[in-house]
Amino acid sequence: MPASLPIADFLTKARHLTVIDVRSPAEFAQGRIPGAVNIPLFSNEERAQIGTLYKQVSQEEAFLAGLDLVGPKMAQFVRQSKPLAQNQEILVHCWRGGMRSGSFGWLLETAGMKVSTLSGGYKAFRTQVLEGLTIPKKLVVLGGKTGSGKTEILHQLRAQGEQILDLEALAHHKGSSYGAIGQEPQPSTEQFENEVFAEWNVLDASRRIWIEDESRKVGRCLIPQSLWNQMQQAPVVMIQSDKQQRIERLVREYACYDKALLVEATRRIGKRLGGQHVKAALEALDQNDFATVADITLNYYDKAYLHGLEDRTLAGTLSPEHDDARLTAQQLCQWADHQDI
């Protein structure tokens, strides 16, 4: 039988080996180990059928029915798995680390591969995720009103050797009502937590980590409570950008997209903007006056952002006289070094 590894050892191996998740497609879609490949032992319907037999008839009947379903698929499982193995070695897991991963691992070992399974399965991984995100680390929050170019600055910080955690990239959303435009579909909150943990787990706790200021929800993805608590307690450095610069940046980012998407996003915040402002923004959109739309919506977003800063620790303010994210990142590093952050 394959070796069963505790979660820490399994994740260490997963840095250079492929992980096969043999759970059903629905289980996999809800949440998975980042980078895992789904080769389901049972389809969603088959898993439901087996579960019903287990509960209503017996474990033995469920086992035999499972064999009937899996038997014709065995050769295909091997064919799918072999190209994924590195030097004939591969990792396998299911929900609890029981029969599904054990059987699949046995099959691959019979076919000549070296297989390790995850003790406790995906359930153990989820426990590790929630516990791992409670580990304190040296966060520095990059603040600034909408359109300040925080994401671009964050990426420049990484290019200069700094550690970052880009929540918006992991959530596939830029945070505002317009934030889903041009992005891939968002993951579930569970998968967002998994992706955040995968990044968090490899960050050096002895060095500072830059993170963009966010609302608790990034689109529909909820920032894990333990990470959110650390963000609220971390020092904030505020980027003060000229409003005209911010308007120009937002026009560059969004004017290229289907206008119907911009109309929909504007209507979503209609109650907060107020009827008169919504009407003016929609008329400006109709006339391709994107700068006016940005100006109107910034009045709302600026007030909301400043309200969210009221109970935070503002450690410093940087007012760049340029629109160069690389130079701003350099200035931020100098500021943080001087502050011994």
MARKOL-987705 format. One line per 5 residues: number of its first residue (from 0); their letters; for each residue x negated, y, z of N, C-alpha, C, O. Coordinates in steps of 0.02 Angstrom, whole numbers, plus 50000, padded with zeros to 5 digits. Each point is the difference from the previous one (the first is absolute). Example, Ala and Ser with C-alpha at 12.3 -4.5 7.8 and 13.67 -1.06 7.14 Angstrom:
// residues 2
0	AS	49340:49716:50390:50045:50059:50000:49955:50060:50000:49948:49999:50033 | 50070:50054:49931:49958:50059:50003:50039:50055:50037:49975:50055:50008
***
This chain:
// residues 341
0	MPASL	49958:49939:50000:50042:50061:50000:49956:50063:50000:49943:49998:50024 | 50083:50058:49949:49961:50062:49998:49985:50025:50070:50037:49987:50047 | 49908:50050:49960:49983:50032:50063:50050:50056:50013:50019:50037:49955 | 50001:49970:50109:50046:50054:50019:49960:50054:50037:49968:49986:50051 | 50034:50075:49923:49959:50054:50028:50042:50049:50040:50057:50014:49981
5	PIADF	49916:50013:50074:50034:50055:50034:50000:50062:49955:49961:50004:49953 | 50083:50043:50062:50011:50057:49956:49936:50040:49986:49989:50020:49943 | 49970:49993:50107:49939:50040:49989:49954:49967:49950:49974:50033:49955 | 50016:49901:50052:49956:49964:49954:50031:49996:49930:49965:50006:49950 | 50100:49986:50048:50035:49996:49936:49992:50066:49961:49986:49999:49940
10	LTKAR	50023:50057:50095:49995:50065:49966:49928:50016:49979:49989:50033:49950 | 49963:49942:50089:49930:50009:49980:49987:49964:49935:49968:50027:49955 | 50056:49911:50039:49991:49962:49938:50039:50032:49943:49979:49997:49942 | 50078:50033:50074:50043:50030:49948:49967:50059:49966:50024:50023:49948 | 49922:50003:50080:49964:50056:49968:49967:49978:49935:49987:50041:49956
15	HLTVI	49999:49893:50039:49967:49978:49938:50033:49938:49969:49977:49976:49948 | 50077:49999:50083:50036:49942:49972:50073:50019:49986:50028:50043:50033 | 50002:49924:49918:50070:50012:49984:50045:49967:50053:49987:49945:50023 | 50066:50091:49994:50050:49974:50047:50062:49981:49960:50027:50041:49963 | 49996:49897:50044:50062:49978:49969:50054:49998:50054:49992:49968:50052
20	DVRSP	50062:50068:49935:50058:50002:50045:50053:49954:49969:50025:50014:49946 | 49992:49932:50089:50045:49950:49972:50073:50011:50022:50043:49957:49988 | 49970:50099:50044:50069:50014:50020:50043:50017:49938:49974:50008:49945 | 50091:49997:50066:50046:50014:49944:49988:50070:49973:49972:50042:50035 | 50049:49972:49903:49992:50067:49972:50032:50055:50043:49972:50055:50004
25	AEFAQ	50085:49931:50027:50033:50051:50041:49958:50016:50062:49994:50058:50019 | 49978:49891:50013:49957:50011:50058:49939:50041:49980:49980:50046:50035 | 49991:49936:49908:49940:50034:49975:50015:50073:49985:49959:50044:50015 | 50099:49970:49955:50018:50068:49981:50009:50044:50062:49985:50060:49998 | 50040:49912:50056:50012:50038:50061:49934:50023:50031:49995:50056:50025
30	GRIPG	49955:49901:49975:49936:50018:50030:49950:49944:49989:50018:49941:50001 | 49919:50078:49989:49948:49950:49984:49932:50026:50021:49992:50060:50011 | 49960:49896:49993:49931:50021:50011:49976:50035:49937:50005:49972:49945 | 49971:50090:50060:49978:50036:49940:49951:49959:49958:49951:49973:50025 | 50063:50023:49910:49958:49963:49954:50020:49927:49991:49973:49967:49956
35	AVNIP	50073:50008:50085:50021:49930:49994:50037:49987:49935:50032:50045:49972 | 49964:49893:50004:50035:49979:49940:50056:49952:50020:49989:49954:50040 | 50070:50057:49933:50057:49959:50018:50007:49940:49953:50014:50008:49940 | 49977:49932:50087:50017:49938:49964:50049:49964:50045:49980:49959:50041 | 50085:50055:49952:50049:49974:50047:50011:49925:49995:50010:49973:49945
40	LFSNE	49988:49994:50112:50015:49929:50002:50073:49989:49980:50016:49952:49965 | 50029:50092:50060:50071:49997:49984:50024:50067:49974:49975:50053:50021 | 50072:49946:49933:50034:50061:49979:50043:50025:50058:50009:49965:50050 | 50019:50095:49943:50044:50027:50052:50059:49953:50012:50019:49987:50057 | 50010:49988:49889:50058:49956:50005:49981:49933:50032:50037:49973:50041
45	ERAQI	49906:50000:49939:49977:49936:50028:49986:50006:50074:50016:49956:50039 | 49953:50100:49981:49985:50010:50071:50065:50002:50041:50003:49973:50055 | 50048:50061:49918:50064:50003:50034:50031:49931:50006:50029:49982:50052 | 49965:49979:49895:50027:49931:50000:49966:49957:50053:50033:49964:50037 | 49901:50040:49967:49962:49961:50049:50018:50022:50071:50009:49958:50044
50	GTLYK	49998:50107:49966:50018:50026:50065:50068:49976:50024:50010:49984:50058 | 50037:50013:49895:50067:49976:50017:49999:49927:50020:50031:49981:50049 | 49932:49978:49913:49994:49929:50017:49968:49991:50069:50022:49958:50039 | 49926:50082:49975:49965:49994:50064:50047:50014:50058:50000:49965:50051 | 50042:50088:49941:50044:50020:50055:50062:49955:50006:50022:49985:50055
55	QVSQE	50006:49995:49887:50064:49966:50002:49996:49924:49997:50046:49965:50020 | 49898:50009:49954:49993:49927:49995:49944:49976:50046:50012:49977:50056 | 49926:50028:49920:49944:49978:50041:49934:50023:49969:49998:50019:49942 | 49950:49980:50099:49934:50018:49976:49977:49951:49947:49967:50019:49951 | 50049:49917:50059:49978:49949:49952:50032:50011:49931:49966:49995:49949
60	EAFLA	50099:50021:50049:50034:50012:49936:49971:50062:49966:49992:50001:49939 | 49993:50050:50100:49970:50060:49972:49932:49985:49970:49982:50025:49947 | 49978:49934:50088:49934:49982:49977:50004:49961:49934:49963:50015:49953 | 50082:49936:50043:50008:49960:49939:50024:50043:49941:49977:49991:49944 | 50069:50054:50071:50024:50044:49946:49943:50045:49976:49995:50015:49941
65	GLDLV	49963:50007:50105:49942:50041:49982:49953:49962:49954:49974:50028:49952 | 50015:49908:50064:49956:49959:49957:50029:49994:49930:49964:50004:49950 | 50102:49986:50045:50033:49995:49935:49989:50064:49958:49989:49997:49940 | 50014:50060:50094:49993:50064:49965:49927:50014:49980:49987:50027:49946 | 49967:49956:50098:49930:50017:49989:49965:49952:49952:49957:50021:49961
70	GPKMA	50063:49916:50040:49965:49949:49960:49987:50020:49928:49943:49996:49977 | 50108:50026:49986:49989:50017:49929:49956:50062:49990:49977:50013:49944 | 50012:50026:50109:49962:50062:49993:49926:49993:50017:49961:50046:49990 | 50019:49896:50036:49934:49993:50030:49944:50015:49950:49952:50035:50017 | 50053:49939:49923:49947:50011:49951:49994:50074:49984:49945:50027:49991
75	QFVRQ	50113:50007:50004:49999:50071:49984:49969:50041:50057:49965:50050:49988 | 50048:49930:50074:49969:50034:50057:49924:49998:49994:49966:50050:50011 | 50007:49892:49971:49928:49993:49993:49974:50043:49942:49950:50035:50007 | 50086:49963:49937:49979:50039:49942:50000:50075:50016:49955:50036:49977 | 50094:49988:50061:50003:50071:50018:49945:50019:50050:49974:50056:49997
80	SKPLA	50008:49898:50046:49954:50016:50055:49927:49997:49979:49959:50041:50023 | 50024:49913:49933:49929:49989:49983:49965:50063:49975:49944:50014:50022 | 50086:50025:49932:49965:50060:49976:49991:50053:50054:49959:50046:49992 | 50079:49949:50062:49996:50051:50053:49945:49986:50050:49980:50044:50039 | 49995:49894:49962:49950:49981:50049:49931:50028:49984:49981:50003:49941
85	QNQEI	49982:50016:50110:49930:50021:49991:49956:49943:50023:50001:49980:50058 | 49959:49993:49895:49958:49942:50016:50042:49944:50031:49979:49967:50047 | 50081:50023:49924:50045:49947:50021:50028:50008:50071:50025:49952:50029 | 49969:50109:49999:50026:50012:50068:50058:50049:49998:49999:50048:49961 | 50052:49940:50081:50059:50042:49998:50035:49999:50069:49989:49955:50040
90	LVHCW	50052:50096:49972:50037:50006:50063:50075:49994:49986:50025:50022:49949 | 50011:49947:50099:50072:49988:49991:50036:50017:50065:49974:49986:50055 | 50085:50044:49940:50040:50009:50060:50075:49998:49983:50020:50009:49943 | 50020:49979:50109:50073:50003:49994:50025:50045:50056:49964:50045:50021 | 50097:49944:50004:50028:50044:50051:49971:49987:50069:49978:50047:50034
95	RGGMR	50022:49890:49988:49975:49985:50068:49937:49957:49999:49976:49980:50053 | 49997:50006:49889:49940:49957:49998:50017:49928:50009:49962:49962:50029 | 50097:50018:49946:50023:49931:50010:49998:49958:49938:49949:49995:49966 | 50108:49972:50019:50002:49948:49949:49987:50027:49930:49966:49967:49960 | 50060:50093:50024:49992:50024:49931:49926:50012:49983:49977:49976:49948
100	SGSFG	49987:50060:50094:49930:50013:49984:49957:49937:50008:49953:49989:49962 | 50064:49969:50087:49963:49938:50009:50006:49954:49941:49951:49971:49977 | 50111:50022:49997:50011:49956:49942:49967:50028:49937:49969:49962:49962 | 50036:50103:50028:49970:50032:49942:49924:49994:50004:49967:49986:49950 | 50006:50026:50109:49928:49995:50009:49975:49929:49988:49947:49990:49970
105	WLLET	50091:49961:50055:49981:49929:49988:49997:49985:49926:49954:49967:49976 | 50096:50058:49987:50002:49988:49927:49938:50030:49966:49970:49967:49958 | 50013:50094:50061:49942:50032:49968:49934:49965:50020:49954:49996:49959 | 50043:49980:50102:49940:49963:50021:49995:49935:49962:49945:49979:49981 | 50111:49988:50007:50001:49939:49961:49976:50012:49929:49971:49957:49968
110	AGMKV	50042:50105:50008:49979:50019:49933:49928:50026:49998:49976:50022:49948 | 49989:49974:50109:49928:50016:50000:49982:50068:50027:49942:50020:49995 | 50105:50017:50033:49985:50066:50026:49988:49998:50076:50025:49956:50035 | 49937:50093:49989:49992:50009:50072:50052:50051:50023:50002:50056:49974 | 50040:49924:50074:50058:50041:50019:49998:50013:50075:49985:49957:50040
115	STLSG	50032:50106:49977:50012:50018:50070:50069:50030:50005:50020:50039:49957 | 50017:49942:50095:50067:50029:50011:49998:50047:50060:49951:50001:50038 | 50101:50039:49969:50003:50050:50053:50040:49973:50059:50060:49985:49994 | 49907:50009:50063:50034:49978:50061:50052:50052:50020:49983:50059:50009 | 50079:49921:49996:50054:50046:50018:50030:50035:49940:50051:50035:50007
120	GYKAF	49919:49956:49934:50028:50026:49938:50008:50076:49998:49968:50037:50037 | 50076:49985:49918:50011:50072:49990:50024:50032:50064:49988:50060:50012 | 50047:49903:50030:50023:50026:50064:49941:50023:50043:50004:50051:50034 | 49942:49910:49966:49940:50019:50037:49968:50062:49970:49973:50042:50036 | 50029:49964:49898:49973:50060:49967:50039:50062:50022:49970:50052:50014
125	RTQVL	50097:49943:49988:50040:50057:50020:49984:50021:50072:49999:50060:50015 | 49990:49892:50029:49981:50016:50068:49934:50038:50001:49991:50049:50037 | 49962:49929:49921:49935:50032:49995:50007:50072:49973:49965:50045:50023 | 50080:49965:49929:50012:50066:49972:50022:50049:50055:49971:50053:50008 | 50080:49927:50029:50029:50045:50050:49952:50012:50058:49998:50055:50028
130	EGLTI	49962:49895:49989:49951:50010:50053:49941:50041:49975:49974:50043:50036 | 50005:49943:49902:49941:50034:49973:50010:50075:49993:49953:50039:50007 | 50108:49982:49977:50013:50071:49991:50003:50039:50066:50006:50061:49999 | 49991:49904:50057:49997:50034:50064:49928:50019:50020:49990:50038:50046 | 49961:49934:49918:49930:50015:50016:49986:50073:49988:50010:50025:49945
135	PKKLV	49966:50012:50106:49987:50072:49991:49940:50013:49954:49949:49966:50005 | 50059:50083:49952:49945:50020:49955:49998:50076:49996:50047:50034:50020 | 49899:49993:49955:49987:50072:50001:50032:50033:49939:49967:50011:49949 | 50097:50005:50057:50035:50032:49945:49989:50075:49999:49996:50032:50053 | 50000:49996:49887:50003:50072:49990:50055:50010:49949:49997:49974:49944
140	VLGGK	50054:50065:50074:50058:50009:49957:49988:50061:49955:49985:50055:50023 | 50023:49933:49911:49993:50054:49951:50068:50030:49988:50043:49970:49968 | 49967:50091:50058:50065:50033:49995:50000:50053:49946:49949:50018:49972 | 50111:50006:50013:50007:50051:49949:50070:49997:49970:50030:49947:49996 | 49995:50110:49983:50066:50003:49970:50002:49962:49934:49949:49988:49969
145	TGSGK	50112:49995:50010:50009:49964:49936:49966:50038:49943:50007:50061:49993 | 49955:49901:49967:49965:50030:49943:49930:50023:50016:49967:50031:49957 | 50009:49956:50104:49932:50022:50019:49945:49956:49971:49941:50016:50008 | 50077:49929:49959:49950:49957:49970:49968:49952:50050:49942:49980:49990 | 50094:50003:50063:49971:49958:50053:49978:49932:49974:49947:49975:50019
150	TEILH	50093:49995:49937:49982:49933:49975:49936:50002:49959:49957:49957:50007 | 50036:50093:49951:49939:50008:49960:49940:50011:50045:49946:49973:49988 | 50063:50067:50064:49946:50012:50048:49981:49936:50036:49941:49985:50010 | 50110:49977:50009:49989:49936:50034:49956:49954:49957:49954:49968:50025 | 50061:50029:49910:49961:49957:49956:49929:50026:49991:49953:49961:49992
155	QLRAQ	50039:50104:50009:49933:50028:49997:49961:49985:50064:49939:49990:49997 | 50094:50009:50059:49967:49981:50063:49973:49929:49995:49944:49985:50021 | 50097:49969:49950:49976:49931:49991:49941:49998:49953:49952:49962:50011 | 50049:50078:49935:49945:50001:49953:49936:50024:50033:49945:49984:49976 | 50061:50054:50077:49941:50026:50035:49980:49957:50060:49961:50021:50042
160	GEQIL	50067:49918:49960:49979:49951:50051:50040:50000:50063:49983:49964:50047 | 50071:50075:49956:50042:50002:50059:50051:49942:49998:50017:49975:49946 | 50007:50005:50112:50053:49950:50004:50067:50035:49995:50011:50052:50030 | 50035:49919:49931:50068:50028:49994:50051:49944:50005:49985:49941:49990 | 50076:50079:50026:50058:49955:49997:50053:50037:49961:50030:50048:50025
165	DLEAL	49983:49929:49914:50046:50034:49954:50069:49967:50004:50015:49954:49963 | 50027:50071:50083:50066:49970:50011:50045:50008:49939:50039:49955:49985 | 49956:50101:49980:50043:50011:49943:49985:49951:49944:50045:49977:49965 | 49891:50007:50025:49982:49951:49949:50028:49931:50018:50023:49964:49957 | 49974:50018:50107:50025:49935:50022:50076:49996:49998:50028:49947:49989
170	AHHKG	50005:50111:50021:50073:50002:49999:50027:50012:49930:50061:49995:49989 | 49895:50022:49962:50022:50018:49933:50050:50057:50002:50053:49997:49968 | 49930:50055:50070:50046:50056:50008:49961:50060:50027:49956:49992:50042 | 50061:50068:49934:49964:50060:50021:50035:50037:50057:49979:50055:50019 | 50074:49916:50007:50028:50027:50062:50061:50044:49993:50044:49998:50043
175	SSYGA	49960:50043:49905:50057:50046:49993:50057:49967:49962:49995:49942:49980 | 50059:50095:50010:50056:49975:49960:49977:49982:49929:50030:49957:49968 | 49917:50076:50009:49973:49988:49933:49946:49946:50000:49972:49984:49948 | 50013:49989:50111:49941:49959:50008:49998:49933:49965:49947:49972:49991 | 50112:50002:49988:50001:49936:49966:49988:50007:49925:49987:49951:49965
180	IGQEP	50017:50110:50010:49994:50012:49928:49929:49983:49977:49951:50025:50027 | 50046:49932:49922:49935:49980:49973:49965:49946:50040:49943:49982:49984 | 50089:49991:50067:49970:49948:50043:50030:49931:49984:50054:49995:49972 | 49909:49954:50048:50026:49932:49996:50055:49991:50053:50004:50040:50047 | 50039:49909:49947:50052:49988:50051:49968:49992:50069:49946:49971:50007
185	QPSTE	50087:50055:50043:49973:49995:50068:50003:49929:50028:50046:49962:49983 | 49906:50020:50059:50005:49935:50034:50051:50004:50056:50022:50054:50018 | 49996:49889:50010:50040:49999:50061:49958:50031:50056:49939:50004:49995 | 50094:50018:50058:49962:50027:50058:49954:49946:50028:49945:50016:50022 | 50078:49922:49978:49958:49945:50025:49936:49994:49959:49946:49994:50027
190	QFENE	50061:50008:49906:49941:49995:49958:49956:50062:50006:49939:49995:49996 | 50092:50063:50013:49961:50061:50011:49957:49992:50062:49941:50018:50000 | 50087:49955:50054:49961:49987:50061:49942:49953:49985:49944:50010:50025 | 50069:49938:49935:49947:49953:49983:49943:50034:49962:49942:49987:50012 | 50077:50056:49941:49950:50035:49959:49960:50049:50043:49939:50006:49992
195	VFAEW	50095:50029:50053:49966:50047:50045:49950:49962:50044:49943:50021:50009 | 50079:49922:50018:49956:49960:50042:49938:49977:49962:49945:50001:50027 | 50064:49977:49911:49943:49976:49960:49947:50054:49994:49940:49985:50002 | 50081:50078:49990:49952:50056:49997:49973:50016:50069:49939:50008:50009 | 50105:49996:50040:49982:50018:50069:49950:49951:50029:49954:50019:50037
200	NVLDA	50055:49918:49947:49960:49947:50030:49926:50003:49982:49958:49975:50036 | 50027:50057:49907:49929:50002:49978:49968:50068:50012:49942:50010:49982 | 50096:50037:50046:49971:50066:50015:49959:49998:50064:50019:49967:50049 | 49925:50067:49951:49953:50001:50056:50028:50045:50055:50008:50060:49990 | 50007:49911:50067:50031:50038:50055:49953:50051:50030:50022:50045:50036
205	SRRIW	49913:49950:49951:49951:50047:50028:49993:50063:49957:49968:50048:50021 | 50061:49952:49919:49996:50058:49955:50068:50031:49990:50051:49966:50007 | 49951:50097:49976:50063:50034:49989:50035:49974:49937:49969:49977:49953 | 50097:50029:50050:50043:49977:49945:50048:50057:49983:50037:50023:50043 | 49961:49999:49895:50045:50054:49979:50066:49970:49976:50002:49950:49965
210	IEDES	50052:50082:50056:50066:49977:49981:50045:50061:49987:49997:50048:50037 | 50042:49949:49910:50043:50056:49983:50059:50005:50048:50029:49949:50019 | 49988:50112:49999:50058:50010:50043:50063:49979:49963:50010:50017:49942 | 50033:49945:50092:50061:49973:49968:50058:50005:50049:49991:50006:50060 | 50069:49992:49912:50059:49986:50041:49998:49926:50020:49962:49962:49972
215	RKVGR	50079:50019:50076:50000:49930:50023:50018:49953:49942:49974:49944:49997 | 50070:50079:49958:50018:49959:49942:49967:50028:49938:50004:50060:49985 | 49962:49896:49979:49970:50019:49935:50046:49968:49948:49993:49941:49984 | 50053:50099:49990:50053:49970:49960:50043:49957:50046:50026:50024:50050 | 49981:49912:49932:50039:49955:50043:49955:49959:50047:50026:49961:50040
220	CLIPQ	49909:50047:49954:49953:49962:50042:49987:50035:50066:49984:50060:50001 | 50024:49904:50054:49992:50028:50066:49929:49988:50025:49977:49943:50000 | 49989:50110:50020:49932:49993:50027:50005:49962:50066:50040:50017:50043 | 49919:49930:49966:50003:49961:50063:49994:50045:50062:49960:50047:50001 | 50080:49939:50049:50004:50043:50059:49931:50011:50032:49984:50056:50020
225	SLWNQ	49976:49891:49985:49935:50007:50033:49954:50047:49961:49963:50039:50030 | 50038:49957:49904:49960:50045:49959:50028:50071:50004:49962:50048:50004 | 50103:49958:49994:50032:50065:50004:49981:50036:50066:49987:50060:50000 | 50012:49902:50055:49981:50030:50064:49928:50027:49997:49987:50054:50025 | 49968:49908:49943:49931:50024:49994:49996:50062:49956:49961:50046:50015
230	MQQAP	50079:49956:49932:50000:50058:49956:50024:50063:50037:49974:50054:49990 | 50077:49937:50053:50028:50057:50037:49951:50028:50052:50003:50058:50018 | 49952:49899:50005:49952:50021:50052:49933:50023:49970:49959:50028:50036 | 50031:49959:49900:49936:50016:49968:49994:50074:49984:50050:50034:49990 | 49888:49992:50008:49990:50070:49980:50021:50012:49928:49989:49957:49957
235	VVMIQ	50041:50101:50030:50023:50018:49934:49958:50058:49974:49991:50050:50034 | 49982:49943:49905:49968:50057:49967:50045:50020:49943:50018:49959:49957 | 50002:50104:50042:50050:50026:49954:49967:50033:49939:49957:50043:50007 | 50064:49935:49934:49978:50032:49938:50050:50056:49983:50059:49987:49988 | 49916:50074:50012:50042:50057:49984:49988:50019:49927:49949:50030:49983
240	SDKQQ	50098:49953:49974:49994:50014:49929:50048:50055:49979:50056:50005:50026 | 49922:50036:49927:50042:50052:49973:50063:49970:49969:49996:49949:49966 | 50062:50083:50046:50063:49972:49975:50000:49995:49924:50026:49951:49972 | 49947:50097:49994:49999:49997:49927:49960:49940:49975:50019:49968:49951 | 49925:50018:50083:49961:49940:49983:50041:49937:50010:49997:49954:49959
245	RIERL	50041:50045:50095:50040:49940:50015:50055:49992:49947:50014:49944:49978 | 50017:50111:50003:50051:49996:49947:49970:49973:49936:50030:49957:49967 | 49912:50068:50014:49967:49978:49938:49983:49926:50003:50006:49964:49950 | 49972:50013:50109:49983:49929:50006:50063:49956:49994:49998:49949:49966 | 50056:50071:50065:50062:49962:49996:50027:49998:49928:50026:49949:49978
250	VREYA	49967:50106:49986:50022:50001:49930:49958:49951:49960:50026:49964:49958 | 49908:50035:50054:49956:49953:49964:50020:49928:50015:49998:49957:49956 | 50020:50030:50107:50014:49931:50021:50067:49974:49975:50007:49941:49983 | 50044:50103:50014:50068:49976:49988:50033:50022:49935:50048:49967:49979 | 49929:50086:49990:50034:50025:49940:49997:49951:49942:50038:50006:49952
255	CYDKA	49916:49946:50051:49992:49952:49946:50051:49944:50001:50004:49960:49953 | 50036:50036:50101:50047:49944:50007:50069:50017:49973:50017:50058:49988 | 50023:49890:50002:50069:50007:49976:50037:50050:50044:50003:49992:50061 | 50026:50059:49908:50034:50052:50038:50058:49973:50040:50017:50028:50053 | 50014:49919:49924:50056:49971:50037:49978:49976:50069:50038:50004:50048
260	LLVEA	49900:49971:49958:49974:49978:50064:49990:50060:50047:50013:49995:50060 | 49966:50061:49912:49990:50060:50040:50067:50028:50024:50005:50024:50056 | 50045:49972:49901:50067:50022:50019:50026:49957:50058:50027:50026:50049 | 49966:49909:49944:50023:49954:50052:49966:50013:50066:50032:50001:50053 | 49901:50010:49946:49962:50012:50061:50021:50067:50032:50002:50006:50061
265	TRRIG	50012:50043:49898:50022:50066:50025:50068:49994:50033:50011:50029:50054 | 50034:49935:49915:50067:49991:50029:49996:49963:50068:50041:50013:50044 | 49911:49942:49964:49994:49962:50062:49988:50045:50060:50022:49984:50056 | 49944:50071:49933:49986:50046:50056:50046:50062:49997:49985:50052:50029 | 50070:49940:49934:50046:50056:49989:50026:50031:50064:50001:50061:50006
270	KRLGG	50020:49898:50042:50028:50026:50062:49948:50039:50039:50016:50050:50033 | 49922:49929:49963:49947:50034:50037:49978:50064:49966:49983:50049:50033 | 50019:49951:49901:49982:50061:49963:50055:50053:50006:49986:50059:50004 | 50077:49919:49997:50056:50046:49999:50027:50006:49929:49962:50000:49952 | 50103:50007:50043:50033:50000:49934:49972:50050:49951:49991:49984:49942
275	QHVKA	49996:50077:50081:49976:50053:49955:49931:49983:49972:49986:50010:49941 | 49971:49963:50102:49932:49983:49979:50000:49939:49953:49961:49997:49953 | 50084:49955:50061:50005:49942:49956:50022:50022:49930:49972:49979:49950 | 50077:50064:50049:50026:50026:49936:49944:50035:49961:49992:49989:49940 | 49969:50052:50095:49945:50036:49967:49946:49952:49975:49973:50009:49946
280	ALEAL	50012:49940:50095:49949:49952:49981:50021:49959:49938:49960:49989:49955 | 50103:49990:50045:50025:49960:49943:50003:50043:49936:49987:49974:49946 | 50030:50089:50061:50000:50044:49941:49929:50010:49974:49989:50002:49940 | 49963:50003:50107:49930:50008:49979:49976:49937:49965:49963:50004:49951 | 50057:49938:50074:49981:49938:49967:50028:49997:49929:49966:49979:49954
285	DQNDF	50096:50042:50039:50032:50000:49934:49961:50043:49950:50001:49988:49940 | 49966:50064:50087:49962:50046:49957:49925:49982:49998:49960:50039:49974 | 50022:49903:50053:49930:49978:50004:49956:50048:50040:49940:50005:49988 | 50091:50030:50059:49963:50046:50043:49980:49962:50064:50029:50009:50053 | 49921:49948:49940:49981:49955:50055:49969:50038:50058:50006:49978:50058
290	ATVAD	49962:50078:49928:49969:50039:50054:50053:50026:50048:49989:50001:50061 | 50067:50021:49913:50054:50025:50044:50028:49944:50043:50016:50010:50058 | 49991:49931:49912:50024:49941:50038:49953:49986:50058:50022:49989:50057 | 49913:50011:49929:49950:49987:50052:50004:50053:50055:49996:49984:50059 | 50011:50078:49920:50003:50055:50049:50060:49992:50046:49994:50009:50061
295	ITLNY	50063:49975:49911:50062:49992:50040:49993:49942:50049:50016:50007:50059 | 49960:49937:49917:49996:49940:50043:49946:50008:50054:50006:49973:50055 | 49940:50064:49929:49948:50011:50050:50025:50039:50060:49976:49990:50056 | 50072:50055:49934:50028:50037:50057:50028:49952:50051:49992:50011:50060 | 50042:49936:49917:50027:49949:50046:49944:49958:50030:49996:49991:50061
300	YDKAY	49960:49982:49895:49948:49954:50025:49951:50034:50047:49977:49969:50048 | 50007:50095:49940:49954:50035:50044:50028:50007:50071:49965:49990:50049 | 50099:50027:49955:50032:50007:50066:50001:49932:50037:49986:49996:50059 | 50031:49952:49904:50004:49933:50030:49931:49978:50024:49994:49970:50054 | 49954:50044:49907:49933:49978:50019:49976:50037:50062:49972:49969:50046
305	LHGLE	50037:50097:49955:49977:50039:50058:50037:49980:50063:49971:50000:50055 | 50093:49982:49939:50038:49976:50058:49969:49936:50027:49996:49990:50061 | 49983:49965:49894:49970:49937:50021:49932:50008:50033:49977:49955:50035 | 49990:50102:49955:49935:50013:50030:50003:50028:50071:49949:50004:50034 | 50111:50014:49988:50006:50038:50062:49970:49965:50061:49972:50032:50044
310	DRTLA	50035:49902:49960:49975:49964:50059:49934:49963:49986:49983:49953:50036 | 49981:50068:49913:49938:49966:49981:49939:50039:50024:50005:50059:50018 | 49937:49908:49981:49937:50032:50018:49966:50026:49937:49971:49962:49962 | 50034:50104:50027:49969:50030:49941:49928:50016:50017:49985:50048:50036 | 49969:49911:49938:49929:50007:50017:49964:50052:49958:49948:50025:50020
315	GTLSP	50079:49991:49922:49967:50048:49957:50040:50015:49937:50047:49964:49984 | 49934:50089:49983:50032:50021:49938:49946:50015:49948:49950:50033:50016 | 50061:49944:49924:49953:50013:49945:50039:50034:49944:50050:49974:49976 | 49926:50085:50003:50033:50038:49947:49953:50006:49941:49965:50050:49993 | 50034:49900:49963:49953:50001:49943:50016:50059:49953:50058:50015:49987
320	EHDDA	49889:50017:49988:50009:50054:49952:49996:49973:49929:49989:50037:49952 | 50021:49899:50041:49994:49966:49935:50052:49945:49997:50032:49986:50050 | 49975:49982:49893:50045:49943:49993:49959:49940:49978:50016:49966:49951 | 49931:50020:50087:49953:49947:49984:50001:49950:50057:49971:50013:50053 | 50061:49929:49937:50006:49950:50053:49933:49975:50024:49991:49984:50059
325	RLTAQ	49961:50011:49896:49933:49975:50018:49967:50047:50050:49972:49978:50051 | 50031:50087:49935:49970:50049:50046:50037:50002:50066:49970:50007:50053 | 50096:49988:49943:50040:50000:50062:49982:49940:50043:49995:50006:50061 | 49995:49936:49908:49981:49940:50038:49932:50010:50034:49991:49980:50057 | 49962:50051:49908:49935:50015:50030:50007:50046:50060:49969:49989:50052
330	QLCQW	50073:50062:49942:50011:50047:50055:50033:49965:50059:49983:50014:50058 | 50062:49940:49928:50032:49963:50054:49951:49957:50038:50002:49996:50062 | 49953:49972:49902:49949:49958:50032:49954:50043:50045:49983:49980:50055 | 49998:50078:49919:49958:50046:50040:50037:50023:50062:49971:50003:50054 | 50093:50013:49938:50041:50021:50057:50004:49943:50052:49991:50012:50060
335	ADHQD	50024:49928:49917:50007:49943:50047:49935:49985:50035:49999:49984:50060 | 49944:50020:49904:49935:49989:50031:49987:50052:50054:49975:49984:50054 | 50041:50079:49931:49989:50054:50048:50044:49991:50062:49979:50016:50055 | 50081:49958:49934:50046:49988:50056:49986:49935:50036:50031:49984:50051 | 49920:49978:49922:49982:49934:50028:50060:49954:50002:50012:49965:50049
340	I	50025:50035:49895:50059:49956:49993:49980:49939:49960:50041:49956:49988
***
